[in-house]
């Protein structure tokens, strides 16, 4: 996102989305296999699935099909980005709400990178 998600119309900031929970976190890592091992053996998450051809792995704590996604920096999904946060995903009540909130943010001048 390029602009902050507030408006300048008055002293209170306007929010555009009302997430009901954090959906998942996606991280760029240097080594997917090593990172998968860490999150399973140390943190206690379960492997949901791996995608070796794109150097990605997904872990779950039982809430969703994946609560943490890992993509390797030098893989097709990592696109050479340095290790760190790739994105966070928030779950809204419905897809209709997501589209309406997105449209409202765009109309207010909020720009999204991707």
N, C-alpha and C positions, 0 to 999 in steps of 0.2 A: 504494500500500500504506500503510495507516495505522499498523501496528505493525511493529517490526523483526522480521526473520525468524530469531529465535533463541528458545530456551526458557531458562527459569531453572532447569532441572533439572540442576544440577551446574556445574562450572567450564568445561566445553567447550560452545560454542554448537552447536546443532543446525541444520543447513541442511535445507531442504525440497525443493529442486530441484537437479538435477545436469545443468546444461546442457552439451552437447558443444561448442557454439560460439555466438558472437554471431550471431543471425539477421539483424537489420537495425536501423537507427536511423531514427526518424521525427522530423523537425523541423518546427516551425511557423516560417514565414518571412514577411517582409513582401511579397515579390514572387517568385512561383514561377518565372516566366520568367527573371528576372535570376539567381536562385539556380541554376536548371538550367544556365544558361550558365556560371556560375562553376565548378560541379562538373565540367562537361564540358571547358571550355577550360583551366582552371587545374589542377584535380585530376586530370583524365584519365579520369573515369568515362564510361560510355556511357549514353545515354538508353535506358531500357527502354520507357517509355510515358508519355503525359500524359493527364490527365483534365480538360480545360478547363472543363467544366460545373461541376465541384466544386473547381476551382482547385488541382489536385494534379499532381505529377510524380514519377517514380520513376527511379532510376539504378542501374546495376549495374557491378560490377568483374569480372563473369564468374562469381561464385560462385552467385548465385541470380537469380530474376526481378527482384528489387530488393534492393539492399544499403542504399540510402538512399531514404527516402520524404520528400517535401516537401509540406506543405499550407499554403496561404496563410491568414494570420491572419483575413482578413475573408471567407473562403470557408466553405461549409457544413461542411467537415471541421475547419477551424481554429477555428470557433465563437467568434471574437473573442479567442482567447487571445493573449497577447503572443508575439513571436518567441522561440524557444528550443526546448529538448528537449520533444517530445511524448511519446515513449516509446522504449524499447529492447525488442527482442524477442530471446529466447534460443531456440535450437533444442535440443530434447531428442531422445533416441533414438527414441521412439515417442509417438504420441498417448495410448496406454494409460498410459505413464509420466507424461505431463503430467497426465492426469486423476487418477491415484493420488497424485502429489505435491501437486496442488492440494487434493484432499480431505484429505490429511494436514495441510497447512498450515491449512486452515479448521478442522479438528478441534482444532488447537492454539491457536486464537484469533486467527490472522492474518486481518486484514481487507484486502480489495482494493477500491480505489475504482472501478475499471473493468477 
